[in-house]
Amino acid sequence: MNITLNNQSVTTAATTLSALVEDTLGQLPDAGVAVAVDGEVVPRSQWDRPLADGQHIDILTAVQGG
C-alpha cells in the first residue's frame, strides 16, 4: 500500500494505524504519540481502523526539552 507518511511517500505492509505506528516507531508506545489521517486527529481508541491506499498520515511524538 502506498501512503504519505510525515510528508514522505512510502510503501507499507501495515494494514492498520496501530501497525503503522508500531512499524514506524519500533514499538506501540503507551503515551506521547498523536496520529492524524488526512488532516484529522484519530483518537487512540480508533487506531485499529484500516489504512487505505493514498492516505496522508502524520505520526507525531512528544519530546521533552528545556
mmCIF file as Biopython writes it, N, C-alpha, C and O atoms, coordinates in Angstrom:
data_model
#
loop_
_atom_site.group_PDB
_atom_site.id
_atom_site.type_symbol
_atom_site.label_atom_id
_atom_site.label_alt_id
_atom_site.label_comp_id
_atom_site.label_asym_id
_atom_site.label_entity_id
_atom_site.label_seq_id
_atom_site.pdbx_PDB_ins_code
_atom_site.Cartn_x
_atom_site.Cartn_y
_atom_site.Cartn_z
_atom_site.occupancy
_atom_site.B_iso_or_equiv
_atom_site.auth_seq_id
_atom_site.auth_asym_id
_atom_site.pdbx_PDB_model_num
ATOM 1   N N  . MET A ? 1  ? 0.836   -1.160 0.000  1.0 0.0 1  A 1 
ATOM 2   C CA . MET A ? 1  ? 0.000   0.000  0.000  1.0 0.0 1  A 1 
ATOM 3   C C  . MET A ? 1  ? 0.892   1.238  0.000  1.0 0.0 1  A 1 
ATOM 4   O O  . MET A ? 1  ? 1.899   1.280  0.706  1.0 0.0 1  A 1 
ATOM 5   N N  . ASN A ? 2  ? 0.528   2.233  -0.781 1.0 0.0 2  A 1 
ATOM 6   C CA . ASN A ? 2  ? 1.281   3.477  -0.878 1.0 0.0 2  A 1 
ATOM 7   C C  . ASN A ? 2  ? 0.551   4.572  -0.112 1.0 0.0 2  A 1 
ATOM 8   O O  . ASN A ? 2  ? -0.626  4.842  -0.352 1.0 0.0 2  A 1 
ATOM 9   N N  . ILE A ? 3  ? 1.274   5.197  0.815  1.0 0.0 3  A 1 
ATOM 10  C CA . ILE A ? 3  ? 0.715   6.276  1.615  1.0 0.0 3  A 1 
ATOM 11  C C  . ILE A ? 3  ? 1.742   7.405  1.694  1.0 0.0 3  A 1 
ATOM 12  O O  . ILE A ? 3  ? 2.890   7.240  1.282  1.0 0.0 3  A 1 
ATOM 13  N N  . THR A ? 4  ? 1.323   8.539  2.220  1.0 0.0 4  A 1 
ATOM 14  C CA . THR A ? 4  ? 2.244   9.615  2.539  1.0 0.0 4  A 1 
ATOM 15  C C  . THR A ? 4  ? 2.356   9.655  4.049  1.0 0.0 4  A 1 
ATOM 16  O O  . THR A ? 4  ? 1.368   9.903  4.740  1.0 0.0 4  A 1 
ATOM 17  N N  . LEU A ? 5  ? 3.549   9.413  4.567  1.0 0.0 5  A 1 
ATOM 18  C CA . LEU A ? 5  ? 3.796   9.370  5.996  1.0 0.0 5  A 1 
ATOM 19  C C  . LEU A ? 5  ? 4.735   10.506 6.364  1.0 0.0 5  A 1 
ATOM 20  O O  . LEU A ? 5  ? 5.879   10.551 5.910  1.0 0.0 5  A 1 
ATOM 21  N N  . ASN A ? 6  ? 4.246   11.422 7.191  1.0 0.0 6  A 1 
ATOM 22  C CA . ASN A ? 6  ? 5.047   12.579 7.602  1.0 0.0 6  A 1 
ATOM 23  C C  . ASN A ? 6  ? 5.679   13.269 6.387  1.0 0.0 6  A 1 
ATOM 24  O O  . ASN A ? 6  ? 6.871   13.578 6.374  1.0 0.0 6  A 1 
ATOM 25  N N  . ASN A ? 7  ? 4.853   13.496 5.381  1.0 0.0 7  A 1 
ATOM 26  C CA . ASN A ? 7  ? 5.218   14.209 4.150  1.0 0.0 7  A 1 
ATOM 27  C C  . ASN A ? 7  ? 6.210   13.475 3.256  1.0 0.0 7  A 1 
ATOM 28  O O  . ASN A ? 7  ? 6.878   14.100 2.432  1.0 0.0 7  A 1 
ATOM 29  N N  . GLN A ? 8  ? 6.315   12.152 3.410  1.0 0.0 8  A 1 
ATOM 30  C CA . GLN A ? 8  ? 7.176   11.351 2.539  1.0 0.0 8  A 1 
ATOM 31  C C  . GLN A ? 8  ? 6.373   10.185 1.978  1.0 0.0 8  A 1 
ATOM 32  O O  . GLN A ? 8  ? 5.644   9.520  2.714  1.0 0.0 8  A 1 
ATOM 33  N N  . SER A ? 9  ? 6.502   9.940  0.697  1.0 0.0 9  A 1 
ATOM 34  C CA . SER A ? 9  ? 5.826   8.798  0.084  1.0 0.0 9  A 1 
ATOM 35  C C  . SER A ? 9  ? 6.501   7.518  0.537  1.0 0.0 9  A 1 
ATOM 36  O O  . SER A ? 9  ? 7.720   7.380  0.434  1.0 0.0 9  A 1 
ATOM 37  N N  . VAL A ? 10 ? 5.702   6.574  1.041  1.0 0.0 10 A 1 
ATOM 38  C CA . VAL A ? 10 ? 6.231   5.287  1.494  1.0 0.0 10 A 1 
ATOM 39  C C  . VAL A ? 10 ? 5.306   4.168  1.048  1.0 0.0 10 A 1 
ATOM 40  O O  . VAL A ? 10 ? 4.120   4.374  0.790  1.0 0.0 10 A 1 
ATOM 41  N N  . THR A ? 11 ? 5.878   2.992  0.967  1.0 0.0 11 A 1 
ATOM 42  C CA . THR A ? 11 ? 5.111   1.781  0.743  1.0 0.0 11 A 1 
ATOM 43  C C  . THR A ? 11 ? 5.166   0.988  2.027  1.0 0.0 11 A 1 
ATOM 44  O O  . THR A ? 11 ? 6.242   0.803  2.597  1.0 0.0 11 A 1 
ATOM 45  N N  . THR A ? 12 ? 4.017   0.515  2.494  1.0 0.0 12 A 1 
ATOM 46  C CA . THR A ? 12 ? 3.959   -0.203 3.762  1.0 0.0 12 A 1 
ATOM 47  C C  . THR A ? 12 ? 3.124   -1.466 3.638  1.0 0.0 12 A 1 
ATOM 48  O O  . THR A ? 12 ? 2.200   -1.547 2.828  1.0 0.0 12 A 1 
ATOM 49  N N  . ALA A ? 13 ? 3.469   -2.446 4.457  1.0 0.0 13 A 1 
ATOM 50  C CA . ALA A ? 13 ? 2.680   -3.671 4.545  1.0 0.0 13 A 1 
ATOM 51  C C  . ALA A ? 13 ? 1.664   -3.577 5.683  1.0 0.0 13 A 1 
ATOM 52  O O  . ALA A ? 13 ? 0.818   -4.457 5.838  1.0 0.0 13 A 1 
ATOM 53  N N  . ALA A ? 14 ? 1.752   -2.494 6.486  1.0 0.0 14 A 1 
ATOM 54  C CA . ALA A ? 14 ? 0.824   -2.305 7.603  1.0 0.0 14 A 1 
ATOM 55  C C  . ALA A ? 14 ? -0.592  -2.152 7.060  1.0 0.0 14 A 1 
ATOM 56  O O  . ALA A ? 14 ? -0.807  -1.530 6.020  1.0 0.0 14 A 1 
ATOM 57  N N  . THR A ? 15 ? -1.545  -2.722 7.771  1.0 0.0 15 A 1 
ATOM 58  C CA . THR A ? 15 ? -2.937  -2.637 7.335  1.0 0.0 15 A 1 
ATOM 59  C C  . THR A ? 15 ? -3.800  -1.800 8.271  1.0 0.0 15 A 1 
ATOM 60  O O  . THR A ? 15 ? -4.946  -1.489 7.945  1.0 0.0 15 A 1 
ATOM 61  N N  . THR A ? 16 ? -3.249  -1.425 9.456  1.0 0.0 16 A 1 
ATOM 62  C CA . THR A ? 16 ? -3.982  -0.594 10.408 1.0 0.0 16 A 1 
ATOM 63  C C  . THR A ? 16 ? -3.065  0.540  10.881 1.0 0.0 16 A 1 
ATOM 64  O O  . THR A ? 16 ? -1.847  0.486  10.716 1.0 0.0 16 A 1 
ATOM 65  N N  . LEU A ? 17 ? -3.680  1.558  11.468 1.0 0.0 17 A 1 
ATOM 66  C CA . LEU A ? 17 ? -2.881  2.653  12.017 1.0 0.0 17 A 1 
ATOM 67  C C  . LEU A ? 17 ? -1.948  2.159  13.114 1.0 0.0 17 A 1 
ATOM 68  O O  . LEU A ? 17 ? -0.782  2.554  13.155 1.0 0.0 17 A 1 
ATOM 69  N N  . SER A ? 18 ? -2.444  1.301  14.003 1.0 0.0 18 A 1 
ATOM 70  C CA . SER A ? 18 ? -1.594  0.825  15.100 1.0 0.0 18 A 1 
ATOM 71  C C  . SER A ? 18 ? -0.396  0.053  14.566 1.0 0.0 18 A 1 
ATOM 72  O O  . SER A ? 18 ? 0.709   0.194  15.091 1.0 0.0 18 A 1 
ATOM 73  N N  . ALA A ? 19 ? -0.589  -0.753 13.541 1.0 0.0 19 A 1 
ATOM 74  C CA . ALA A ? 19 ? 0.535   -1.484 12.945 1.0 0.0 19 A 1 
ATOM 75  C C  . ALA A ? 19 ? 1.531   -0.514 12.307 1.0 0.0 19 A 1 
ATOM 76  O O  . ALA A ? 19 ? 2.740   -0.733 12.378 1.0 0.0 19 A 1 
ATOM 77  N N  . LEU A ? 20 ? 1.027   0.556  11.685 1.0 0.0 20 A 1 
ATOM 78  C CA . LEU A ? 20 ? 1.909   1.548  11.079 1.0 0.0 20 A 1 
ATOM 79  C C  . LEU A ? 20 ? 2.718   2.281  12.148 1.0 0.0 20 A 1 
ATOM 80  O O  . LEU A ? 20 ? 3.917   2.499  11.977 1.0 0.0 20 A 1 
ATOM 81  N N  . VAL A ? 21 ? 2.068   2.660  13.244 1.0 0.0 21 A 1 
ATOM 82  C CA . VAL A ? 21 ? 2.773   3.325  14.342 1.0 0.0 21 A 1 
ATOM 83  C C  . VAL A ? 21 ? 3.860   2.407  14.890 1.0 0.0 21 A 1 
ATOM 84  O O  . VAL A ? 21 ? 4.991   2.839  15.112 1.0 0.0 21 A 1 
ATOM 85  N N  . GLU A ? 22 ? 3.516   1.150  15.105 1.0 0.0 22 A 1 
ATOM 86  C CA . GLU A ? 22 ? 4.490   0.190  15.639 1.0 0.0 22 A 1 
ATOM 87  C C  . GLU A ? 22 ? 5.657   -0.002 14.671 1.0 0.0 22 A 1 
ATOM 88  O O  . GLU A ? 22 ? 6.811   -0.042 15.098 1.0 0.0 22 A 1 
ATOM 89  N N  . ASP A ? 23 ? 5.370   -0.120 13.382 1.0 0.0 23 A 1 
ATOM 90  C CA . ASP A ? 23 ? 6.434   -0.265 12.383 1.0 0.0 23 A 1 
ATOM 91  C C  . ASP A ? 23 ? 7.321   0.976  12.328 1.0 0.0 23 A 1 
ATOM 92  O O  . ASP A ? 23 ? 8.539   0.863  12.189 1.0 0.0 23 A 1 
ATOM 93  N N  . THR A ? 24 ? 6.720   2.152  12.435 1.0 0.0 24 A 1 
ATOM 94  C CA . THR A ? 24 ? 7.451   3.407  12.315 1.0 0.0 24 A 1 
ATOM 95  C C  . THR A ? 24 ? 8.313   3.686  13.541 1.0 0.0 24 A 1 
ATOM 96  O O  . THR A ? 24 ? 9.461   4.113  13.413 1.0 0.0 24 A 1 
ATOM 97  N N  . LEU A ? 25 ? 7.757   3.444  14.737 1.0 0.0 25 A 1 
ATOM 98  C CA . LEU A ? 25 ? 8.459   3.782  15.973 1.0 0.0 25 A 1 
ATOM 99  C C  . LEU A ? 25 ? 9.197   2.603  16.591 1.0 0.0 25 A 1 
ATOM 100 O O  . LEU A ? 25 ? 9.959   2.787  17.540 1.0 0.0 25 A 1 
ATOM 101 N N  . GLY A ? 26 ? 8.987   1.400  16.075 1.0 0.0 26 A 1 
ATOM 102 C CA . GLY A ? 26 ? 9.649   0.221  16.624 1.0 0.0 26 A 1 
ATOM 103 C C  . GLY A ? 26 ? 8.910   -0.404 17.789 1.0 0.0 26 A 1 
ATOM 104 O O  . GLY A ? 26 ? 9.288   -1.473 18.268 1.0 0.0 26 A 1 
ATOM 105 N N  . GLN A ? 27 ? 7.868   0.249  18.242 1.0 0.0 27 A 1 
ATOM 106 C CA . GLN A ? 27 ? 7.023   -0.268 19.319 1.0 0.0 27 A 1 
ATOM 107 C C  . GLN A ? 27 ? 5.733   0.536  19.324 1.0 0.0 27 A 1 
ATOM 108 O O  . GLN A ? 27 ? 5.643   1.572  18.664 1.0 0.0 27 A 1 
ATOM 109 N N  . LEU A ? 28 ? 4.744   0.072  20.054 1.0 0.0 28 A 1 
ATOM 110 C CA . LEU A ? 28 ? 3.497   0.800  20.221 1.0 0.0 28 A 1 
ATOM 111 C C  . LEU A ? 28 ? 3.531   1.449  21.593 1.0 0.0 28 A 1 
ATOM 112 O O  . LEU A ? 28 ? 3.216   0.794  22.587 1.0 0.0 28 A 1 
ATOM 113 N N  . PRO A ? 29 ? 3.911   2.737  21.674 1.0 0.0 29 A 1 
ATOM 114 C CA . PRO A ? 29 ? 4.085   3.391  22.967 1.0 0.0 29 A 1 
ATOM 115 C C  . PRO A ? 29 ? 2.770   3.563  23.712 1.0 0.0 29 A 1 
ATOM 116 O O  . PRO A ? 29 ? 1.698   3.610  23.108 1.0 0.0 29 A 1 
ATOM 117 N N  . ASP A ? 30 ? 2.872   3.656  25.050 1.0 0.0 30 A 1 
ATOM 118 C CA . ASP A ? 30 ? 1.694   3.832  25.890 1.0 0.0 30 A 1 
ATOM 119 C C  . ASP A ? 30 ? 1.142   5.248  25.810 1.0 0.0 30 A 1 
ATOM 120 O O  . ASP A ? 30 ? -0.066  5.444  25.948 1.0 0.0 30 A 1 
ATOM 121 N N  . ALA A ? 31 ? 1.998   6.234  25.591 1.0 0.0 31 A 1 
ATOM 122 C CA . ALA A ? 31 ? 1.561   7.629  25.574 1.0 0.0 31 A 1 
ATOM 123 C C  . ALA A ? 31 ? 2.552   8.464  24.776 1.0 0.0 31 A 1 
ATOM 124 O O  . ALA A ? 31 ? 3.616   7.979  24.391 1.0 0.0 31 A 1 
ATOM 125 N N  . GLY A ? 32 ? 2.197   9.718  24.532 1.0 0.0 32 A 1 
ATOM 126 C CA . GLY A ? 32 ? 3.113   10.644 23.881 1.0 0.0 32 A 1 
ATOM 127 C C  . GLY A ? 32 ? 3.110   10.588 22.375 1.0 0.0 32 A 1 
ATOM 128 O O  . GLY A ? 32 ? 4.035   11.099 21.743 1.0 0.0 32 A 1 
ATOM 129 N N  . VAL A ? 33 ? 2.086   9.975  21.772 1.0 0.0 33 A 1 
ATOM 130 C CA . VAL A ? 33 ? 2.021   9.864  20.320 1.0 0.0 33 A 1 
ATOM 131 C C  . VAL A ? 33 ? 0.644   10.316 19.853 1.0 0.0 33 A 1 
ATOM 132 O O  . VAL A ? 33 ? -0.373  9.955  20.445 1.0 0.0 33 A 1 
ATOM 133 N N  . ALA A ? 34 ? 0.623   11.108 18.787 1.0 0.0 34 A 1 
ATOM 134 C CA . ALA A ? 34 ? -0.631  11.512 18.153 1.0 0.0 34 A 1 
ATOM 135 C C  . ALA A ? 34 ? -0.573  11.123 16.685 1.0 0.0 34 A 1 
ATOM 136 O O  . ALA A ? 34 ? 0.486   11.166 16.060 1.0 0.0 34 A 1 
ATOM 137 N N  . VAL A ? 35 ? -1.726  10.743 16.142 1.0 0.0 35 A 1 
ATOM 138 C CA . VAL A ? 35 ? -1.802  10.342 14.742 1.0 0.0 35 A 1 
ATOM 139 C C  . VAL A ? 35 ? -2.923  11.120 14.057 1.0 0.0 35 A 1 
ATOM 140 O O  . VAL A ? 35 ? -4.023  11.252 14.593 1.0 0.0 35 A 1 
ATOM 141 N N  . ALA A ? 36 ? -2.626  11.628 12.873 1.0 0.0 36 A 1 
ATOM 142 C CA . ALA A ? 36 ? -3.637  12.304 12.059 1.0 0.0 36 A 1 
ATOM 143 C C  . ALA A ? 36 ? -3.699  11.622 10.699 1.0 0.0 36 A 1 
ATOM 144 O O  . ALA A ? 36 ? -2.673  11.272 10.116 1.0 0.0 36 A 1 
ATOM 145 N N  . VAL A ? 37 ? -4.911  11.441 10.210 1.0 0.0 37 A 1 
ATOM 146 C CA . VAL A ? 37 ? -5.130  10.859 8.890  1.0 0.0 37 A 1 
ATOM 147 C C  . VAL A ? 37 ? -5.865  11.894 8.048  1.0 0.0 37 A 1 
ATOM 148 O O  . VAL A ? 37 ? -6.947  12.358 8.409  1.0 0.0 37 A 1 
ATOM 149 N N  . ASP A ? 38 ? -5.263  12.242 6.934  1.0 0.0 38 A 1 
ATOM 150 C CA . ASP A ? 38 ? -5.832  13.247 6.038  1.0 0.0 38 A 1 
ATOM 151 C C  . ASP A ? 38 ? -6.206  14.522 6.795  1.0 0.0 38 A 1 
ATOM 152 O O  . ASP A ? 38 ? -7.246  15.127 6.536  1.0 0.0 38 A 1 
ATOM 153 N N  . GLY A ? 39 ? -5.337  14.923 7.743  1.0 0.0 39 A 1 
ATOM 154 C CA . GLY A ? 39 ? -5.504  16.174 8.462  1.0 0.0 39 A 1 
ATOM 155 C C  . GLY A ? 39 ? -6.405  16.120 9.682  1.0 0.0 39 A 1 
ATOM 156 O O  . GLY A ? 39 ? -6.600  17.142 10.339 1.0 0.0 39 A 1 
ATOM 157 N N  . GLU A ? 40 ? -6.961  14.957 10.007 1.0 0.0 40 A 1 
ATOM 158 C CA . GLU A ? 40 ? -7.828  14.837 11.171 1.0 0.0 40 A 1 
ATOM 159 C C  . GLU A ? 40 ? -7.207  13.909 12.200 1.0 0.0 40 A 1 
ATOM 160 O O  . GLU A ? 40 ? -6.807  12.789 11.885 1.0 0.0 40 A 1 
ATOM 161 N N  . VAL A ? 41 ? -7.131  14.392 13.441 1.0 0.0 41 A 1 
ATOM 162 C CA . VAL A ? 41 ? -6.564  13.590 14.530 1.0 0.0 41 A 1 
ATOM 163 C C  . VAL A ? 41 ? -7.453  12.376 14.776 1.0 0.0 41 A 1 
ATOM 164 O O  . VAL A ? 41 ? -8.678  12.480 14.830 1.0 0.0 41 A 1 
ATOM 165 N N  . VAL A ? 42 ? -6.805  11.226 14.922 1.0 0.0 42 A 1 
ATOM 166 C CA . VAL A ? 42 ? -7.524  9.976  15.176 1.0 0.0 42 A 1 
ATOM 167 C C  . VAL A ? 42 ? -7.281  9.585  16.627 1.0 0.0 42 A 1 
ATOM 168 O O  . VAL A ? 42 ? -6.131  9.392  17.022 1.0 0.0 42 A 1 
ATOM 169 N N  . PRO A ? 43 ? -8.346  9.461  17.437 1.0 0.0 43 A 1 
ATOM 170 C CA . PRO A ? 43 ? -8.168  9.037  18.826 1.0 0.0 43 A 1 
ATOM 171 C C  . PRO A ? 43 ? -7.515  7.662  18.897 1.0 0.0 43 A 1 
ATOM 172 O O  . PRO A ? 43 ? -7.739  6.811  18.036 1.0 0.0 43 A 1 
ATOM 173 N N  . ARG A ? 44 ? -6.715  7.458  19.917 1.0 0.0 44 A 1 
ATOM 174 C CA . ARG A ? 44 ? -6.006  6.186  20.094 1.0 0.0 44 A 1 
ATOM 175 C C  . ARG A ? 44 ? -6.968  4.996  20.086 1.0 0.0 44 A 1 
ATOM 176 O O  . ARG A ? 44 ? -6.604  3.908  19.639 1.0 0.0 44 A 1 
ATOM 177 N N  . SER A ? 45 ? -8.170  5.195  20.569 1.0 0.0 45 A 1 
ATOM 178 C CA . SER A ? 45 ? -9.158  4.116  20.609 1.0 0.0 45 A 1 
ATOM 179 C C  . SER A ? 45 ? -9.582  3.663  19.215 1.0 0.0 45 A 1 
ATOM 180 O O  . SER A ? 45 ? -10.223 2.623  19.071 1.0 0.0 45 A 1 
ATOM 181 N N  . GLN A ? 46 ? -9.227  4.440  18.182 1.0 0.0 46 A 1 
ATOM 182 C CA . GLN A ? 46 ? -9.590  4.101  16.808 1.0 0.0 46 A 1 
ATOM 183 C C  . GLN A ? 46 ? -8.391  3.739  15.934 1.0 0.0 46 A 1 
ATOM 184 O O  . GLN A ? 46 ? -8.506  3.675  14.710 1.0 0.0 46 A 1 
ATOM 185 N N  . TRP A ? 47 ? -7.251  3.504  16.560 1.0 0.0 47 A 1 
ATOM 186 C CA . TRP A ? 47 ? -6.046  3.179  15.791 1.0 0.0 47 A 1 
ATOM 187 C C  . TRP A ? 47 ? -6.104  1.815  15.119 1.0 0.0 47 A 1 
ATOM 188 O O  . TRP A ? 47 ? -5.248  1.512  14.288 1.0 0.0 47 A 1 
ATOM 189 N N  . ASP A ? 48 ? -7.073  0.994  15.448 1.0 0.0 48 A 1 
ATOM 190 C CA . ASP A ? 48 ? -7.168  -0.308 14.778 1.0 0.0 48 A 1 
ATOM 191 C C  . ASP A ? 48 ? -7.967  -0.204 13.476 1.0 0.0 48 A 1 
ATOM 192 O O  . ASP A ? 48 ? -8.281  -1.219 12.855 1.0 0.0 48 A 1 
ATOM 193 N N  . ARG A ? 49 ? -8.293  1.017  13.068 1.0 0.0 49 A 1 
ATOM 194 C CA . ARG A ? 49 ? -9.003  1.198  11.798 1.0 0.0 49 A 1 
ATOM 195 C C  . ARG A ? 49 ? -8.073  0.886  10.634 1.0 0.0 49 A 1 
ATOM 196 O O  . ARG A ? 49 ? -6.863  1.087  10.737 1.0 0.0 49 A 1 
ATOM 197 N N  . PRO A ? 50 ? -8.624  0.400  9.531  1.0 0.0 50 A 1 
ATOM 198 C CA . PRO A ? 50 ? -7.778  0.023  8.394  1.0 0.0 50 A 1 
ATOM 199 C C  . PRO A ? 50 ? -7.211  1.238  7.661  1.0 0.0 50 A 1 
ATOM 200 O O  . PRO A ? 50 ? -7.816  2.309  7.621  1.0 0.0 50 A 1 
ATOM 201 N N  . LEU A ? 51 ? -6.042  1.031  7.091  1.0 0.0 51 A 1 
ATOM 202 C CA . LEU A ? 51 ? -5.425  2.041  6.231  1.0 0.0 51 A 1 
ATOM 203 C C  . LEU A ? 51 ? -5.983  1.908  4.821  1.0 0.0 51 A 1 
ATOM 204 O O  . LEU A ? 51 ? -6.458  0.844  4.424  1.0 0.0 51 A 1 
ATOM 205 N N  . ALA A ? 52 ? -5.918  3.002  4.071  1.0 0.0 52 A 1 
ATOM 206 C CA . ALA A ? 52 ? -6.342  2.974  2.670  1.0 0.0 52 A 1 
ATOM 207 C C  . ALA A ? 52 ? -5.221  3.557  1.810  1.0 0.0 52 A 1 
ATOM 208 O O  . ALA A ? 52 ? -4.514  4.476  2.223  1.0 0.0 52 A 1 
ATOM 209 N N  . ASP A ? 53 ? -5.081  3.015  0.634  1.0 0.0 53 A 1 
ATOM 210 C CA . ASP A ? 53 ? -4.070  3.479  -0.305 1.0 0.0 53 A 1 
ATOM 211 C C  . ASP A ? 53 ? -4.251  4.976  -0.568 1.0 0.0 53 A 1 
ATOM 212 O O  . ASP A ? 53 ? -5.370  5.440  -0.785 1.0 0.0 53 A 1 
ATOM 213 N N  . GLY A ? 54 ? -3.153  5.722  -0.549 1.0 0.0 54 A 1 
ATOM 214 C CA . GLY A ? 54 ? -3.180  7.140  -0.860 1.0 0.0 54 A 1 
ATOM 215 C C  . GLY A ? 54 ? -3.429  8.065  0.319  1.0 0.0 54 A 1 
ATOM 216 O O  . GLY A ? 54 ? -3.427  9.284  0.145  1.0 0.0 54 A 1 
ATOM 217 N N  . GLN A ? 55 ? -3.643  7.526  1.518  1.0 0.0 55 A 1 
ATOM 218 C CA . GLN A ? 55 ? -3.893  8.382  2.671  1.0 0.0 55 A 1 
ATOM 219 C C  . GLN A ? 55 ? -2.646  9.170  3.054  1.0 0.0 55 A 1 
ATOM 220 O O  . GLN A ? 55 ? -1.519  8.744  2.801  1.0 0.0 55 A 1 
ATOM 221 N N  . HIS A ? 56 ? -2.872  10.325 3.669  1.0 0.0 56 A 1 
ATOM 222 C CA . HIS A ? 56 ? -1.802  11.163 4.210  1.0 0.0 56 A 1 
ATOM 223 C C  . HIS A ? 56 ? -1.845  11.007 5.726  1.0 0.0 56 A 1 
ATOM 224 O O  . HIS A ? 56 ? -2.831  11.371 6.368  1.0 0.0 56 A 1 
ATOM 225 N N  . ILE A ? 57 ? -0.775  10.465 6.292  1.0 0.0 57 A 1 
ATOM 226 C CA . ILE A ? 57 ? -0.736  10.156 7.714  1.0 0.0 57 A 1 
ATOM 227 C C  . ILE A ? 57 ? 0.440   10.869 8.356  1.0 0.0 57 A 1 
ATOM 228 O O  . ILE A ? 57 ? 1.557   10.862 7.840  1.0 0.0 57 A 1 
ATOM 229 N N  . ASP A ? 58 ? 0.156   11.484 9.499  1.0 0.0 58 A 1 
ATOM 230 C CA . ASP A ? 58 ? 1.203   12.124 10.297 1.0 0.0 58 A 1 
ATOM 231 C C  . ASP A ? 58 ? 1.269   11.436 11.644 1.0 0.0 58 A 1 
ATOM 232 O O  . ASP A ? 58 ? 0.248   11.269 12.311 1.0 0.0 58 A 1 
ATOM 233 N N  . ILE A ? 59 ? 2.471   11.034 12.049 1.0 0.0 59 A 1 
ATOM 234 C CA . ILE A ? 59 ? 2.706   10.465 13.369 1.0 0.0 59 A 1 
ATOM 235 C C  . ILE A ? 59 ? 3.602   11.445 14.108 1.0 0.0 59 A 1 
ATOM 236 O O  . ILE A ? 59 ? 4.720   11.729 13.677 1.0 0.0 59 A 1 
ATOM 237 N N  . LEU A ? 60 ? 3.100   11.957 15.223 1.0 0.0 60 A 1 
ATOM 238 C CA . LEU A ? 60 ? 3.827   12.958 16.000 1.0 0.0 60 A 1 
ATOM 239 C C  . LEU A ? 60 ? 4.134   12.399 17.379 1.0 0.0 60 A 1 
ATOM 240 O O  . LEU A ? 60 ? 3.287   11.762 18.005 1.0 0.0 60 A 1 
ATOM 241 N N  . THR A ? 61 ? 5.351   12.642 17.844 1.0 0.0 61 A 1 
ATOM 242 C CA . THR A ? 61 ? 5.732   12.186 19.180 1.0 0.0 61 A 1 
ATOM 243 C C  . THR A ? 61 ? 6.078   13.382 20.052 1.0 0.0 61 A 1 
ATOM 244 O O  . THR A ? 61 ? 6.651   14.364 19.579 1.0 0.0 61 A 1 
ATOM 245 N N  . ALA A ? 62 ? 5.729   13.292 21.314 1.0 0.0 62 A 1 
ATOM 246 C CA . ALA A ? 62 ? 6.062   14.347 22.273 1.0 0.0 62 A 1 
ATOM 247 C C  . ALA A ? 62 ? 7.533   14.241 22.622 1.0 0.0 62 A 1 
ATOM 248 O O  . ALA A ? 62 ? 8.073   13.147 22.783 1.0 0.0 62 A 1 
ATOM 249 N N  . VAL A ? 63 ? 8.173   15.398 22.734 1.0 0.0 63 A 1 
ATOM 250 C CA . VAL A ? 63 ? 9.596   15.442 23.072 1.0 0.0 63 A 1 
ATOM 251 C C  . VAL A ? 63 ? 9.774   16.379 24.259 1.0 0.0 63 A 1 
ATOM 252 O O  . VAL A ? 63 ? 9.266   17.500 24.264 1.0 0.0 63 A 1 
ATOM 253 N N  . GLN A ? 64 ? 10.505  15.902 25.265 1.0 0.0 64 A 1 
ATOM 254 C CA . GLN A ? 64 ? 10.786  16.752 26.412 1.0 0.0 64 A 1 
ATOM 255 C C  . GLN A ? 64 ? 12.001  17.607 26.113 1.0 0.0 64 A 1 
ATOM 256 O O  . GLN A ? 64 ? 12.912  17.198 25.393 1.0 0.0 64 A 1 
ATOM 257 N N  . GLY A ? 65 ? 11.994  18.783 26.671 1.0 0.0 65 A 1 
ATOM 258 C CA . GLY A ? 65 ? 13.127  19.665 26.464 1.0 0.0 65 A 1 
ATOM 259 C C  . GLY A ? 65 ? 13.131  20.749 27.532 1.0 0.0 65 A 1 
ATOM 260 O O  . GLY A ? 65 ? 12.250  20.811 28.389 1.0 0.0 65 A 1 
ATOM 261 N N  . GLY A ? 66 ? 14.105  21.566 27.460 1.0 0.0 66 A 1 
ATOM 262 C CA . GLY A ? 66 ? 14.120  22.616 28.468 1.0 0.0 66 A 1 
ATOM 263 C C  . GLY A ? 66 ? 15.168  23.650 28.218 1.0 0.0 66 A 1 
ATOM 264 O O  . GLY A ? 66 ? 15.296  24.599 28.991 1.0 0.0 66 A 1 
#
